[in-house]
Amino acid sequence: MLENLPISDWLHRAGEVALSREILEVAVLQLVLVFGIFALAWGIRLATCPLTARLAERVEEYFRWSWLTAPLSRLATLIYAWLLLVIAKRVGHRFGLDFELVGIAASLTAVWIVLAASAALLRDALIARLVAVIAWIVAALDITGLLTPTETVLDSVALTVGAVRISLLIVIKAVLVIAVLLWAALGLARLIGARIRDVTGLSPSVQALTSNLLKIALISLALAIGLNTVGIDLTGLAIFSGAVGVGLGFGLQKIVSNFVSGIILLLERSIKPGDVIEVGHTYGLVTSVGAR
């Protein structure tokens, strides 16, 4: 059974490398190429440091993204190295050269970037650890040559809903892609919301309404893009989603009513952040107003 797995090819090639001087020379040349690429990436980082520093200052000044520019500046060398490794791998493949060690170096560099970026950008330690585990699993499958067989097995476990075929592979890809897009959408919504709050010409209620509507639009857009990215046709799910929507509509009438009432309150400006509301002998200060 082990003979049918790509790992047996690795063992066979390892034996060939130990016995063949020619293959060993090719492996050494690939290692030299990898070290040369990292040295070139370090040189590019030094050459572009003033430019990237000015760009980071502009981004921090306008967008207030110091939490993003600092980690990216530290990862610049790794990002350049990963790009150069991928280019070298593809150029070698185009000329009929099998740069396996270069591909392994590219996969490990990508994992390194993902680990460092997740640790710097994700505030939740559990989510950062989950991202690290997923990155190591994908890299290990890619290096050992088991990534394609694993995708085939996951794609074979499928469920057909009307004209739409949903496999386990599509579900996993959809969860990962949508999670990344939702994280980006929420971050962009917070950024734009902060910029909207700085606009002095808008009242607090209009600012809150605009921020909430923008967040809903970005989340909906992220979901639509995520589903289309993994190959799920949204038109094929129209009838199914319509039936689910009707069922949720009957079950969530109160929530929808509160949502519409919140939008009306924001439009009428009857309640806005900064107001003091008193009910009987209890009073409180309105600090924020949501859509519901």
HELIX and SHEET records of a PDB file:
HELIX    1   1 LEU A    2  ASN A    4  5                                   3    
HELIX    2   2 PRO A    6  LEU A   19  1                                  14    
HELIX    3   3 ARG A   21  PHE A   63  1                                  43    
HELIX    4   4 SER A   66  ARG A   74  1                                   9    
HELIX    5   5 ALA A   76  ARG A   94  1                                  19    
HELIX    6   6 GLU A  100  LEU A  121  1                                  22    
HELIX    7   7 ALA A  125  THR A  144  1                                  20    
HELIX    8   8 LEU A  147  SER A  156  1                                  10    
HELIX    9   9 LEU A  168  ARG A  197  1                                  30    
HELIX   10  10 PRO A  204  THR A  229  1                                  26    
HELIX   11  11 ALA A  238  GLY A  251  1                                  14    
HELIX   12  12 GLN A  253  GLU A  268  1                                  16    
SHEET    1   A 2 ALA A 158  VAL A 161  0                                        
SHEET    2   A 2 VAL A 164  SER A 167 -1                                        
SHEET    1   B 2 VAL A 276  VAL A 279  0                                        
SHEET    2   B 2 THR A 282  LEU A 285 -1                                        
END                                                                             
